[in-house]
Amino acid sequence: MTAAHTSRRIRRTLLATAAVAGAVGIAGQAGALPPPPPPPRNDPPVAALTVSPNPAAVQPSIVLAPITTRELQVLRGGVLVSFDASASNDPDGTIVRYEWDLDGDGTFEKTTTTPTISRRYTQPGTIRTRVRVTDDFNAMTTKPVDLLLHRAPTPKITASRTVVLPGDTIVLNGNGSTDDSGPIAKYEWDLDGDGTFEKTGPEATTSYGAAGAHTVRLRVTDALGAPATSAISLRVHRQPTASFAVRPVTPGVGQLATLDGAPSEDDGSIARYQWDLDGNGTYETDGGGAATVGTRFAVPGPARVGLRVTDNDGATAETTRTIQVSQQVVTTDVTAPSLRPARTRVRIAKGRVAVALTCPSSEGTCRIGVRLRGTGPLAGRVLGSGSATVRGGRSVTLRIALSKAGKTRLRRAGAIRTTAVVSVTDGAGNRSVTRTTVRVSR
């Protein structure tokens, strides 16, 4: 209580006492006592209340921008609203109690002796909040303030493309952003990822000169001043480089020439190889994901061949080259050799089975693959495999490690029967497969 308030209270008390004394004196002369005087008048307190923020944006429905753990906890807890009744006063006394109705249900659920309080809110709507102040003579005054709670806007970015080449123009659109309190009032774009929103408007365009990942952010503000931010990632990648090799470098008429697009390069991977084998500018031969294709040239002289590659991001590149075809007519080889194991009864040694094969001298090379498949109780199982490339006229012995199941069966039975599946691809690309029963013993 202030000195001024105390002085006023003392003055009123003295006046009331003097009045009582005068009345007693008069009454003594008249022989009767008058009624007691009324108590001193008490002015009620003046209640004041400020609410901040108001309007207040509750937890947004979608948060796409990266946020810290602390920010996430605040969002989950709702928006914090502060209530301040410090401007309340009592003309002739002191405010001793503050009662708060913060949920708008008409009940003062909180009581404090200080003029401030806060609360978190998670749901939108309008709440009539109130403070009731009580002075030291128990006089009360109530002050209501309507609190408007609304959802923060939901930003949404759409991009014409998210994977582009250097220099390509990207169109960004934020018109899909929404808000529960009406249209979006402001759109701001951070296109270079530096944290500064340098462009405004619902649409923006940008391009990038360097390959790599780039982040674009959109900050939208609703009609009530609440902001929200969303981000997307754009990737700038290098265009592939198309290149291919020819084997042999100078093929003869009718000879199988292998075109190999493996020298093509990309910062991702090549997903598709398309070939123009007749030089008419149309890529009529689609190799899919296979880098090699075979072709034969019918006439000598220069032959124009083209390759178009498409990477895993859809970017394409093309190249053409002229192949000199020799006048020498090469006999066309259309038959692959059929190879079979040299021995059909073999012993296992150090867990391995030796399978010997010979590439015919009529072939330039043989690419050989062998799989031992089980029979009987082991039917359907691959018991081991091996491969090798050998020149024509040479022999090779593949020492194939037997599987655990094969070893177990061999240990119990002493011998097992397998099917040796031998696949051979010759230098011309012809392929054959043979199957031979091979007995393996301990």
N, C-alpha and C positions, 0 to 999 in steps of 0.2 A: 504494500500500500504506500502511495507517495505521501510526502509531507503536506501537499495541497489538499489531498483527499482527507487526511487526518484533521487538518485545520477546519475544513468544512464540517466534518462530523462533530468536532468539539463545539463549534459555534452553534450548530443546530441543537445540541444537547443543553448548552447553557441557556439558550433562548427558551427551550421547553421548560427548564427548571425554574427560570425566572417567572415564566407564565404561571407555573403551578404555585409558586410562592405568593405571587400577587393575588391569585384566585383564593388562596387560603386566607390571606389577610382580609380580603373583601368579605369572604364567607364568614370570617369570625365576627366582623361587624354586623353582618346581616343575620348571623345565627344559622347558616346552612352552607354545605360544601357543594361547589359546582362539579360537573362531570370532568374526568381527567382529560387532558389535552390529547390530540391524536399523535401517534409516533412520527418521528421525522420522515419526510418523504424520501423514497429511494428511487432514483431514475434507473430504468432497465439498461443492461449493457447493449452495445451496438455490435452486431455480428457481421463479419466480413469473411469472404472465402474466395481464394483463387485456386484454380485447378490447372496443372501443367504436366504433360502437354494436353491440350484440348482444342481440336479433336486429337485422338490418340489412335495410332495404327497398331492393331493387334498382330499376332504372329502371321506372317504371310503364308499362303497356302502352298507355295512352291518356292524353294530357295535354290537357285542354280549356281550362283556365284560362290567361289570358295570362301569359307568363313572359319574363324578360329573356334577352338573348343569353348572358350568363354562366351563368344557370341552365340554359339549354338545353345548353351545353357540358358542364356537370357531369352532366346526365342522360345525355347520350350517352356520357360516359366511365365511367359506372357509379357505384355508391355507394362513398364513401371510408371505409375501415375502418382504425382505428388500433390498433396492438399495442404494449403497454408492459410491459417486463420489469424496470422500475426497482426493484420490490420484491425482486428476487433478491439473494442475498448469499452470501458465503463466510465461514464462522466463523473460519478461520485464515489467510486470504489475500485475494486479489483476483480478481474475475471479469475476464478479459481478452478474452473473445470471446463473441458472441451469434450463434447460427445459427438460421435461420428456415425453417420449412416452412409456407408460406402457402397452398398449393393442395391440401394434404392428400394428396399422392402419396407421402409417406414419405421424400422427398428434401429435404435442407436446401439450398434453392437460393439463399439470401441469407446473407451473413455481414457482421456489423457489430461495431464496438467500442463502440457506444452502445446503450442498452437500448430504443430506440423505432424503429418502422418503420411504414409504412402501405402500403395497396394498395387498388385499386378492383376491384369485383366487378360483373358484369352479369347473371349467371344465378342463379336461385334454387336452393336445396339446402342440405344440411348438410355442412360441411367441418371435419375435425379438423385444426386448426392447431396448431403446436408451436414451442416455443423450446428450444434446447439451449444451456446456459451452461457455459463452461469456465473453471476457475480457473488461477492462475499455476503450479500443479503438475500441470496437464493433467488434472485430475479433471473429469468431466462429469455434468450432471444435465439431464433433459428434463422439460418441463411441457407437457401438451396442454390445449387448450381447444376445445370444439366451437363453431363459428360457424354460426348459423342465418341463411341468406339467404332472403328471401321477396319476392314481388311486393307493391308498394304497392297499395292497393285502387283500383278503377276506379269513380269516381263517375258516376252517370247521372241526369239530371233529365228528368222528363216533366211537361208543363204542360197543364192542361185547355184553355187557349187561350194563344196568344202575341201575338195582336192583339186588344185589348179597348177598350171605351169607358171613360171616367172613372167610377170607382165600381164597375165590374164586379169580381166576386170571381174570383180565379185560384187553382186548386188545384194545388199543386206536389207531386210525388212522387219520392222518391229510392230506392224499393224495388228499382229495377233495378240499383242499384250492386252490384258483385261484388268478391270477394277470394279469393285462393288459400289463405288460412289459416283460413277459416271465415266465419261471419256478420260483418256490419258491427257494430262495437261502439258507434259514436256517429255521429249525423247532426247537423250544425250548418248553419244557414241565415243568410245575409246577404241580407235582402230589400230593403233600401233602398240598397244599393251603397256604404255608407260604410266598408266594410272590417271591420266588427264583426259577428260571427256571433251574432245576438241571439235566435234560436229554435233549439230542438232537437227531434229526432224525425224519423221517416222521411217525414212529411207536413207541409206547411205551407200556409197560405192567406194571400193578400195582396190588396190593391187599391190603386189609385193615383188621386189626384184630378186630377192635371195631365197634359195630353197631352205626349208625348215618349217617348224611349227610356229603358228602365230595365234594369239588369243585376241578375240574381239569381245568387248563388253558393251552392254546396253543398260543404261539407267533410265528408268521411267519414273515420273512423278505424277501423282494423281491430283485431282482438283482440290483436295484437302491438304496438299503439301507433303504427302508421305512418299518417300522414294523406295525403289527396290531395284536390284541389279541382277542381270543374268549374263552368262558368258558362253561362247562357243569357241571351239578350236578349229582353225583352218590349217591345211598342210599344203605347202608349196613344194613340188617335186620336180626333178629334172626330167626332160624328155628323153626317151630311150634313144640309143644309137644303133641303127641297123647295119649289120655287116655279116658276110658269110664267106666260107671257104669252099673250094671245089677240089674234089679228089676223083680221078687224077687231074692235075692242073690243065693238061691238054688231052681231053678224052678223044678217042677215035670214034668214027661213025659207028653207031650201034652199040657202043660200049656203055655200060652202066656207070653214070657219073653220080657221085654223092655230093649233094649240096648241104652244107652244114652251117646253120645260123647261130651256133654256140658263141662265136665271137661278138655277137650283139651284146650291148651293155645297158644297164638300167640301175637306178638307185633303189629299185625294188626288185621285181622279177619279171621276166618276159612270160606272158601268159599265152600268147598266140603267135604262130608263124604262118604267113600266107605267101604263096609263091606265084610269080608270073613266069611260067616256064617257056612260053612261046613268044615272049617279047611284044605282046600287043597292048600292054599297059593295064591289063585286067588281071587281078590276083585270083586266078581261078582255082588254084590248088591250096586247100586249107589243111595245114598240118596240125592244127590245134596246138597242143603244148609240146609236140615233138619238134626238136630243132633241126632234124635231118629229113631229107627227102631224096629219092632217087629219080633220075630221068635219063633218057637216051636221046641223042641227037641224030637225026636222019641224014643230014647233009653236012658236008665239010664247010669250013669258013667260020666267020664270027657269028656267035649266037648270043642274043641279049636276054639276060635273066634278071628278074627283079624279086626283091624280098620286102615285105611289109611286116613289121613287128608291132605288137600291142602289149603294153605292160599291164601289171595288175591294177593300175589306176585308170586304165582306159586310154592313155596317151599312145600315139602311134608315131612311127618313123619309117621311112622307106629308103631303099638304096637299089641301084642297078649296076650291073657290071657285064662286060662283054667277055664271053668265053670263046677261045679259039679251038675249034673242033678239027682234029686231024683228018686227012683224007684216008688214012689207013682204016680199013674195015676190020673191026674186031668181032670175032665170033661171039655171039651172044650166049652167055652161060645162064641157063635157067634152071639148073638142077643142083641141089645141094647134095653132098656126100652123105651116105648113111653109115654112121660109125657104131660099132658094137664093141663091148669089152673084149680084150684079147683072151681073157680067161673067165670062165663061168663058175669056177670053184676056187675060192680064195680063203686065206686064213687071216684072222684079225691079229694085228701086231701093234702093241702099245696103244690099244683102243682105236686103231685106225684100220680101214679097209682099203687096199690098194686096187685101183681100177686103171688098167692100161689101155690106151687108145692111140691110134695112128691116123694122122691127117694124110689123105692121098697126095701123091706127088703132083697130080694134075691141078691141085688147088693152090692158090697163093697163100691163103691163111685159113685156119679153122678156129672159130670161137666155140669152145666146147663147154657145155654145162651138164653135170651129172647129178641126179637125185636118186637116192636109194629109198624105195617105198616098201613098207612092210606088207606081208601077206599073212593069211591065217589069223592068229590072235592079234597080230599087229597091223592088220589091214587098215588102210586109210592114213597111216602115220608116215611121215617123212623121217627116216632114220638117219639121214645125213646128206650133205650135198657139197659139191665143189665145182670149180670152173677154172679154165685156163685158155690161153690163146697160143696156138702152135703153128709154125710154118709148114707148108706142104712138104710131104716126104718125111716129116719128123714124127716121133712118138712122144707121148707124155704119160706119166703115171700120176693120177690124182689120189692122194692119200686122204680119204674121207673119214672124219671123226664120227664114230658111231654114237647115236643118241643114248641117253641113260636107259630108256625103255628097251632099245635094241640090245644093249650090253646085258641088262638083267635077263632078258629072254634067252640070249645066247649062253649065259652062265648056267641057266637052269636046264636048257634043252641040249646044249652042246653044239647045235648048229641051227641056223635059221635060213629061210628062203626070202630073198628080196627081189624086187623088180628094179633093174637099173634103167632109168629113163634118161636117155642121152639125146640132148638137143645140140645141133650143129648149125652155125651160120658161116657160109663161106665168104670170100672176099667180094663176091658180086651181090651179096645180100640175100642169097637163097638160103632157106632154112629147112631142116628136116628133124624128125624126132623118131627115135627107135626105142623099143622096150625089150629088155632081155632079162631072163631069170638068172640070178646069180646066187649061188649057195655060199654062205659065210659060215666058217667053222672056227672053233677055238684052236 
